[in-house]
Amino acid sequence: MEICKFSSRVPNCDFSPVVSKPSTTSHLFFSIILYLVSCGERITFLFLLIIISLLLVASNKINSLIWKPQRLVEYKESEYSSIAITDYYNMKTLYTSSSPAWIFNNSQSREEIVHFPLLLCDRPENILVIGVGNYEMAFEIAKHPTIKYILILQKDKILQDRLNEYSFMYRDSIRRDVKIQFSSLRVDDILKNDSYRFDVVILNLPLPSSAYLNSFYTSWFFDKIKDIITQDGILALHFPGGENYLSEENIEFLKII
């Protein structure tokens, strides 16, 4: 987990998230409206209002059916992804673009993300979380008595609001002397700021399956991390594994990282 020096360097990367495409329901809605307008017929406002209402009802029904047997609690579309929160036997899960991003009230998951890197660092004080983080994660980080400052970096404000809303009950359990900051700054704004110094950086992001996510796994990114991390600091990354062995596909994928 320690920072490794790369001999190759990659030019400046753009860390702006890729804007997600509208949902299928949105496409259907706009297509129908454009078709009706192109017909040149006089369509009353009431008729359009009825169509819009029916589409909204249909959209909610379709979204609910997609997530069965889970119960869809909330669905939102942000500038960067579609966000769904489901409930399955009182276990709530947040999905971004149909991929699970966080399971609420799952102590085992958050302990693995937090404590492995923090226990490798002697007296960690300042922690940076890039990607998915909330009050639940901050609560786990603050269990370490030397922690003073936690910065959670998430570009998607709507996603961060959902993460915080469903973990708000942990806020009052966090030590009062720990400062917690949620920021929507661009990642490279942090990396280029020499005033930041962190003992542990936790990269809690999906696998590099897109150009945007891949930008967090470049030599340029790791070199910049070295500029904001302390001398004995830790960078933690999370990858899928197997309980007994790794498949050949997983091995080849991890070799690329």
N, C-alpha and C positions, 0 to 999 in steps of 0.2 A: 504493500500500500504506500510505501515511501515514494517520493518524487524521483523519477528517473530522468537523466539528461539525454536529450535526443540530439543527434548530430545534424539531422536534416531540419530545415525550418520551412514553415509554410507561410505564404504571404498573409497579410491582414485578412481576417475572415469576417463576414457579415453575420452577426448573431441575431438579426431580425427574424422573428418566427415567420414561417410561411403561413399566409392567410388561408384558412380552410375554405373550401367551396361550399356554397349553400346546400342545404339538405334537399333530398328528393322532393319533399313536400313543398318546399319553397319554390323549386323549379316548376312543379305542377301548378301552383297558385299563379305565378307570373305568366306561365304559358297560356292558361285559360283567360286571364285578363287581356293579354295581348291579342289573343284570337278573337275575343268578343269585340274589342275595339276595332280590329282590322275588318270586321264584318260590315262596319259602317252603319249598323242598325242603331236605332235609338233605344238604348238600354237604360231603364230607370235606375235611379240611385238605390231604391229599395231592392230591386233585383240583384244589383251588385252586392249590397249589404248581406242579402241572404246567401249568396254564393260564398262570400268571405267567411261568414259564420259557419257554414257547412264545412268548408275547408279546414277551419281551425278545429272544429270538433273531430273531423276525420284525422287530422294530424295527431291529436292527443290519443285517439284510439289506436292508430297505427304504432305510435311510439310505445304505448302500453303493451301491445301484442308482441312487439319485437323483443322486449326484455323478459317475457315469461320464461320460466316460472318465477322469476324475480318480480317484485312489485316496483314499478317506476315511481319514485318519490318526487323527483324534480328533473326537468330537462331544460337546458338553456343552450343557446349558441352564442359564442363569443367571437371576437374578431379572428381568433387563432384556432379554435377547435369547437366541437360540439361536446357539451358537458352533460352527463347523465348521472343521477344518484339513485341507486336502487336499494331495496330492502329485501332481505331473504332471511326469514326467521330472526328478525331483530338485528341482523348484521348488515350495516350500511356500507356500500362500496361506491366510490366515485370513479367514473370512467371518463376519459378524454379521447374523443374520436374512436369510441368503442373499445378502447384498451383500458384495463384496470390501472388506476393511478394511485389509489389509496383506499385501504380498508380501515374504517373508523373503529376505535376501541379494540384494536388488535394489538395487544401488548407484545406478542412474540415478534411480529413484523417490525414494529418501531424500535424494539430493543436491538434487533439485529442490525438495523440501519445505523443506529446511533452509537451503541456501546463498543462494537468492535473497533472502530477507528479511534474513539476517545480514550479507550483503555490502552492503546498503543502510544498515546502522547502523554508525556510527563507534565502534569499540571496545566491542562488546557484552559484557556481563558476566553479567547475570542473565536467564535465559530461562524463559518459561512455555509449556508445551504443553498445550492443552486438547483432550481426546479421545484419539485413538490415538497412543501413543508407547511406546517400549521402549528396551532397551540399545543396539539398533542405531541408533536415532535419536540417542540421547545420545552415542554414539561419533562420529557425524557432526558433531553440534553442537560437541563438545569439540575438533574439529580447529582451531577458531578459538582462537588463543593467549590471548585476553583473557577467555575464558569462566571464570566462577568457580562459578556455581550454576545447576542445571537442575531445574525443578519440572514433573513430568508429572502432570496431573490427570485421573483416570479413575474414575468412580463405580462401575463394574462391576469388582469385585475378581477375579472368576473370569476375565473377559476380560483383565485386566491380568496375572494369573498366567500365562495362556497366551502372551501377548505377550512376557513376560520369559523364560519357559522356553525358547522357541524362538529367542531372541536372546541367550541367556546367554553364548555364546562371545565376544561383543563386550565384556563387562564388564571383563575384565582388560586390554583394549587401550585403555581410557579413561584419560586422565591422572589421576594420583593426587590432584592438587590441585583437581580439579573435584568439587564436591559434587552428588550426584544424589539426588533425593527423589521417590518415587512416593506419591501421596496419593489417597485416595478421598473427600476433603472435597467438599461441595457447591460448585459454581462460585460461587454468590452469597456463600458464606462468605469466599472469597478476594477477591471484588470489593468487599466491605464492609470489608475489613481494610486500614486505611491504612498499616500497617507494611510491606506488600509494595510493591516497586518493581521493574519489569522493563523491560529495554531492548527486548526483542522478545517478542511474544506470537504463537504459532503456533496457529491454530484448525484442527486437523486432524480435521474431522468430516464426515459425509455431508452431502449437500445438504438444505436445509430442507424435507423432504417430510413432516414430522409437526409437531404442535404443540410437542413437546419440542424438536426440532431448530430449529424456527423461532424459539424463544426466544433463540437465539444470534445472530440476525440482526435484532434490534430496535434502535431508537434508544436505549432504556434500557440495553441491554447495551453498546453502543458508548460511551455516556456514562460508564458505570462503568469500562470499560477505560481510559478517559482518566485515571481516578483512581489507577490502579496502574501506569501506564506512565510512563517518563521523558519529559522534554520533547521530545526528538528520537526517541522510540521508534517502533517499527514494529509494526503489526498485520497479520499475513499470513493470507489466506483462500485457499482452493483451490476452483476451479470447473472443470468440463469445458470443453474447447475443441475446436477443429478445426485440423488441420495447414494447411489452405488457407483455409477460410472457416467462418463460423458459420451454422447454419440459422436460419430465422426464429423457430422455437420457442426455440432457445437464446438468441437476442438478446432476445426478449420476457421470458424467464425472468430473464436477467441484469439487465434493466432494473428488475425488482422489487427485486433485492438492492441 
